[in-house]
Amino acid sequence: MSDTQLTVTLSGGDADDARAVVGTLEGTFGPPQERPSDRDATVRMATFGGEGQGAGAADNGRRPLSEPVTVTVQGTPEAVRRASDALSRSFTARDEGAAAGDQEQERQLVLES
């Protein structure tokens, strides 16, 4: 796994909420390799594998979330830290905990507008 690989799993909200959350990470990680797309899904996923243009979150015309969205970010400790920082700058974020392994970390956040 590269230093920038990150998997993002989202539940709650709708497809537009998932796209808004993923859009905030594009400034840090670049465009995702996989985007959330299924409008009828209850859990959506995005995968990032590259470097973004800067260290900040991209705005991408972000709109308020329709309801709280639970986001789990998984990857290297550095990627998880950067994702958590970007999401916390763009949304009200409540940290629901983390789990760490030898080379990967997982963090769960609940995001609200």
C-alpha positions in Angstrom: 0.0 0.0 0.0 1.4 3.4 -0.9 1.6 6.3 1.5 -1.4 7.9 -0.2 -3.7 4.9 -0.7 -7.0 5.4 1.2 -10.3 3.6 1.3 -13.3 5.6 2.4 -16.6 3.9 3.4 -19.7 6.1 3.9 -23.1 5.3 5.4 -26.0 7.5 6.1 -27.1 10.4 3.9 -27.7 10.0 0.2 -25.5 9.7 -2.9 -25.1 13.5 -3.1 -23.9 13.5 0.5 -21.4 10.8 -0.4 -20.2 12.8 -3.4 -19.8 16.0 -1.2 -17.7 14.1 1.4 -15.5 12.5 -1.3 -15.1 15.8 -3.1 -13.6 17.3 0.1 -10.8 14.7 -0.1 -9.8 15.4 -3.7 -7.6 18.4 -2.8 -5.6 16.1 -0.5 -5.6 12.9 -2.5 -6.5 13.8 -6.1 -9.4 12.2 -7.9 -10.6 8.9 -6.5 -10.0 5.7 -8.4 -13.5 4.6 -7.4 -16.4 7.0 -6.7 -19.6 6.3 -4.8 -22.3 6.0 -7.5 -25.2 3.8 -6.6 -28.1 6.0 -5.6 -29.9 3.1 -3.9 -27.0 1.9 -1.8 -26.9 2.2 2.0 -23.1 2.0 2.1 -20.9 3.7 -0.5 -17.2 3.5 -1.1 -14.4 5.5 -2.7 -10.8 4.6 -3.2 -7.9 7.1 -3.5 -4.4 6.3 -4.6 -2.8 9.5 -5.7 -1.5 12.9 -4.4 -3.7 15.9 -4.6 -2.7 19.4 -5.6 -2.3 20.7 -2.0 -2.7 19.8 1.6 -6.2 21.3 2.0 -9.7 20.1 1.2 -11.2 20.9 -2.1 -14.5 22.8 -2.0 -16.0 21.4 -5.3 -19.2 23.3 -4.7 -19.9 21.4 -1.5 -23.4 21.6 -0.2 -24.6 21.0 3.3 -25.2 17.3 4.2 -28.8 16.2 4.3 -28.1 14.2 7.5 -25.2 12.9 9.5 -22.8 10.7 7.5 -20.6 8.0 9.1 -17.3 7.8 7.4 -14.6 5.2 7.9 -11.2 6.0 6.5 -8.6 3.2 6.2 -5.0 3.3 5.0 -1.6 4.2 6.2 -1.5 6.3 9.4 -0.4 9.3 7.4 -3.2 9.0 4.9 -5.8 8.5 7.6 -4.5 11.6 9.5 -4.6 13.7 6.4 -8.1 12.5 5.5 -9.3 13.1 9.0 -7.8 16.6 9.0 -9.4 17.5 5.6 -12.9 16.2 6.7 -12.7 18.0 10.0 -11.9 21.3 8.2 -14.9 20.9 5.9 -17.6 19.4 8.3 -18.4 19.2 11.9 -16.7 15.9 12.7 -17.2 13.7 15.8 -14.4 11.1 16.2 -15.9 7.7 16.9 -12.6 5.9 17.4 -9.6 4.4 15.7 -8.0 1.0 15.3 -4.3 0.6 14.4 -2.4 -2.2 12.9 1.2 -2.6 12.0 1.0 -0.7 8.7 -2.7 0.4 8.4 -5.0 2.5 10.5 -8.8 2.9 10.5 -10.7 5.9 11.9 -14.4 6.4 12.1 -16.0 9.9 12.0 -19.5 11.1 12.0 -19.9 14.2 9.8 -22.5 16.9 9.9 -22.8 20.2 8.1 
